[in-house]
Amino acid sequence: MEKQQGRRRSSGGVGGHLVLVPCPLQGHMNPMLHLATLLHSKGFSITIVHTQFKSPNPSKYPPDINFESISDGISEGEESNLVSLILKINRNCEDPFRDCLLRIQSDREKDPILGIIHDVGLYFASTIADEMKLPRFAFRTNSVTFFVGYLLTMQKGCCHPIKGEELEEPVTELPFLRMKDLPEVKSSDLHIQVIRMADTTRTATGVIWNSLKQLEENALHLIEHELNSVPVFLVGPLHKYSSIEETDRSCITWLDTQTPNSVIYISFGSLVNISRSELVEMAWGLANSKQHFLWVVRPGSVQSSKWVEELIPKEFEELTSERGQIVKWVPQQEVLAHPAIGGFWTHSGWNSTLESLTEGVPMLCSPHFGDQRINARLVSCVWKVGIEIANNERGLIEKSIRRIMVDKEGMEMKERAMDLKGKIQLSLNKAGSSNVSSEKLTNFIRNGYIE
Ligand code: UDP
């Protein structure tokens, strides 16, 4: 029997109470809420302690998941600078979180807290968990490869962007990455956060990842030494455990009228902004590719006060009205699962990447920041289920869309994507790696060791 000692043994029993602390950004909040649903289904009682800023809507989750909000001193609009937003939350939330845990403990004496699971970016929760001698689990919503990428950036001392020829050189430890793909640590605030997140991970009772073994063999091998004896649980893709209901499903009705594999879906997630000229290049690239499309342009995501109809030339509308839709938001998981979708032009956020892989949809990658460059390399060079667009120029966009949607190369990517989809489905079966990992996590939280 493989035994890993947790920091504290629980009182055992069927139930047990867990406190989950999500980060108030869509790409982080959603996976944590899916994890909550998964752990709830294993018999744990769950309290989500969230910031007042961007608080989740409890009505979308099982009624016996409790929600508690803590004050954070953040006001709407502060998310424009993510690094300072996260720093501020970490500074402001320690005391309110401690008060909240003490209140929960006194209200629920018969249901003691077995552990804290916190978004790794919210390291204030780990400080308070240690103070209260509670086991704590770091939840990481990015890939394992990205974690390794940050460690390598720090080890190589390239906290400031490197220059010249060096940028194109392969990273020795992960040769599918070039030096320029490693995450940059541009400011001292980000430096503080990266160090705190790595420390919180190394000293956690366990680390939970929204990823799966089959996708990240290379990086998993490299973290063995880094994390030493800290148990790692790869339980993804978490979105397969629950769905977050979206109200507007009109695009699905439109997709129902389209032929299989004929539509390219385009979305750059919840944070990426583009310039007006990028929008126009995208529009012309799309129009000239002659492919059918469903395009999400998030309000506020184009650097202009006008809505997209005023920004895109009238001829585009005339050329594409029969074959394209521009919308503000879609139920993405449902869209990607729709048979009409043949490709996904994405910013390569980790959730979008996992959701696309889960449905066997090849990707066109336009990474912008953070982990997106590394995800795009995984897609194009490791799994070979997509290509990266080097720049947003209409001619290149047109050619790239046709490579994915029409060319033989695209058909081969589709085959590999379907193969990977099968592997992901298997990982969620009873004996599959992600399911086994979530069982191990459940036992570890309850008993303090891994069987
Ligand atoms: N998403 C959605 N509808 C949209 C666009 C995005 O539901 O129209 C969801 C998508 O399914 C994913 C999340 O928003 O779960 C975006 O997360 P990701 O990690 O891909 O990117 P981020 O927004 O964090 O940059």
Boltz pocket constraint, residues with backbone or C-beta under 6 A from the ligand:
constraints:
  - pocket:
      binder: B
      contacts: [[A, 26], [A, 27], [A, 28], [A, 30], [A, 267], [A, 268], [A, 269], [A, 270], [A, 271], [A, 272], [A, 296], [A, 328], [A, 329], [A, 330], [A, 331], [A, 332], [A, 333], [A, 348], [A, 349], [A, 350], [A, 351], [A, 352], [A, 353], [A, 355]]
      max_distance: 6.0
